[in-house]
C-alpha cells in the first residue's frame, strides 16, 4: 500500500453560495448607506457651526466698533446738532422688513485716517445690496453694514459749525456732506450678514430712574442738540431733558448658509423668520455714554 503525503493530497475547494453573496451585498449596502448618512449629517453640522462662528466673529467686530463710537461720542450744549439716531426699516428677501437704525455722530475714533485733528464724523447704515459693488440688484445681495469715517480735518472744515451742523443727515440721506455712506465700489464696508441692527437709548434723570427715549409715548428718533432735539436740555419732553446715559445695541447675524437660503426664500418652504431663527444669533450689549455735554 502506498500512502500519499498530505501535501500531495487534493484539497477540496470551498466557495460562497449565491445566497451568501447576496446577503453580504445587502448588508454592505446598508452599512455604506448608514456611513454616508452619518457623514452627511456631520458635515452639515460642521458647515453650520463653522458658518455661524465666522458670522459671529464679524458681528463682534461690528459690536466693538459701535461700542467704541458710542462711548466716545461728542456732545455739546449749543444750538447745533451733535447726535442723530433714527429707527428705520429695510426691505430684504421676500419683501420682508428688517429693523435698523441710521446713526450719525461725532467721535475721536481710534481708526481715523491720518491727518490733523481727532474728532471725526461717523455714520452707520445697514442695506440689502451686493457686497462687491454696493448696488441694490442681482441675486447675490446680502445684508451689509456700512461705516463711514470722515477724516478729522474734513470734518472740522466742512461738516461742523453753522449752518451744516444745524441738522445732521436724516435716515434717508445716503451722504454726509460730499461723502457717500456707501462708497464707490462698495467701500466703507464693515461687516455682512447683519439682518437686524437696532439701538435703544436711555437717559438717566435724577440719577436713579431710567427713561427710554422710545417708550411708545415719545419719538423713535434720538437727537441731541439743534431744533429737532429729542434728548438733552433742548428736548421738549421734560423727562428727556438729560444727557444720554446708556444704549442697548442689538445685532442679529446669520451664517452664509442662512443667507443663501434667504436669497432663495421663494423656492424653499421655510419663512424668513424660520431661517433667521435656525441660522442666526442675536447679540446684545449695553454701552454707557462716557462723555457728558459741555
C-alpha positions, 0 to 999 in steps of 0.5 A, spaced: 500 500 500 502 506 498 500 512 502 500 519 499 503 525 503 498 530 505 501 535 501 500 531 495 493 530 497 487 534 493 484 539 497 477 540 496 475 547 494 470 551 498 466 557 495 460 562 497 453 560 495 449 565 491 445 566 497 451 568 501 453 573 496 447 576 496 446 577 503 453 580 504 451 585 498 445 587 502 448 588 508 454 592 505 449 596 502 446 598 508 452 599 512 455 604 506 448 607 506 448 608 514 456 611 513 454 616 508 448 618 512 452 619 518 457 623 514 452 627 511 449 629 517 456 631 520 458 635 515 452 639 515 453 640 522 460 642 521 458 647 515 453 650 520 457 651 526 463 653 522 458 658 518 455 661 524 462 662 528 465 666 522 458 670 522 459 671 529 466 673 529 464 679 524 458 681 528 463 682 534 467 686 530 461 690 528 459 690 536 466 693 538 466 698 533 459 701 535 461 700 542 467 704 541 463 710 537 458 710 542 462 711 548 466 716 545 461 720 542 461 728 542 456 732 545 455 739 546 450 744 549 449 749 543 444 750 538 447 745 533 446 738 532 451 733 535 447 726 535 442 723 530 439 716 531 433 714 527 429 707 527 428 705 520 426 699 516 429 695 510 426 691 505 430 684 504 428 677 501 421 676 500 419 683 501 420 682 508 422 688 513 428 688 517 429 693 523 435 698 523 437 704 525 441 710 521 446 713 526 450 719 525 455 722 530 461 725 532 467 721 535 475 721 536 475 714 533 481 710 534 481 708 526 481 715 523 485 716 517 491 720 518 491 727 518 490 733 523 485 733 528 481 727 532 474 728 532 471 725 526 464 724 523 461 717 523 455 714 520 452 707 520 447 704 515 445 697 514 442 695 506 440 689 502 445 690 496 451 686 493 457 686 497 462 687 491 459 693 488 454 696 493 448 696 488 441 694 490 440 688 484 442 681 482 441 675 486 447 675 490 445 681 495 446 680 502 445 684 508 451 689 509 453 694 514 456 700 512 461 705 516 463 711 514 469 715 517 470 722 515 477 724 516 478 729 522 480 735 518 474 734 513 470 734 518 472 740 522 472 744 515 466 742 512 461 738 516 461 742 523 459 749 525 453 753 522 449 752 518 451 744 516 451 742 523 444 745 524 441 738 522 445 732 521 443 727 515 436 724 516 435 716 515 434 717 508 440 721 506 445 716 503 451 722 504 454 726 509 456 732 506 460 730 499 461 723 502 457 717 500 455 712 506 456 707 501 462 708 497 464 707 490 465 700 489 462 698 495 467 701 500 466 703 507 464 696 508 464 693 515 461 687 516 455 682 512 450 678 514 447 683 519 439 682 518 437 686 524 441 692 527 437 696 532 439 701 538 435 703 544 437 709 548 436 711 555 437 717 559 438 717 566 434 723 570 435 724 577 440 719 577 436 713 579 430 712 574 431 710 567 427 713 561 427 710 554 427 715 549 422 710 545 417 708 550 411 708 545 409 715 548 415 719 545 419 719 538 423 713 535 428 718 533 434 720 538 437 727 537 441 731 541 442 738 540 439 743 534 431 744 533 429 737 532 432 735 539 429 729 542 434 728 548 438 733 552 436 740 555 433 742 548 428 736 548 421 738 549 419 732 553 421 734 560 423 727 562 428 727 556 431 733 558 438 729 560 444 727 557 444 720 554 446 715 559 446 708 556 444 704 549 442 697 548 445 695 541 442 689 538 445 685 532 442 679 529 447 675 524 446 669 520 451 664 517 452 664 509 448 658 509 442 662 512 443 667 507 443 663 501 437 660 503 434 667 504 436 669 497 432 663 495 426 664 500 421 663 494 423 656 492 424 653 499 418 652 504 421 655 510 419 663 512 424 668 513 423 668 520 424 660 520 431 661 517 433 667 521 431 663 527 435 656 525 441 660 522 442 666 526 444 669 533 442 675 536 447 679 540 446 684 545 450 689 549 449 695 553 454 701 552 454 707 557 455 714 554 462 716 557 462 723 555 457 728 558 455 735 554 459 741 555 
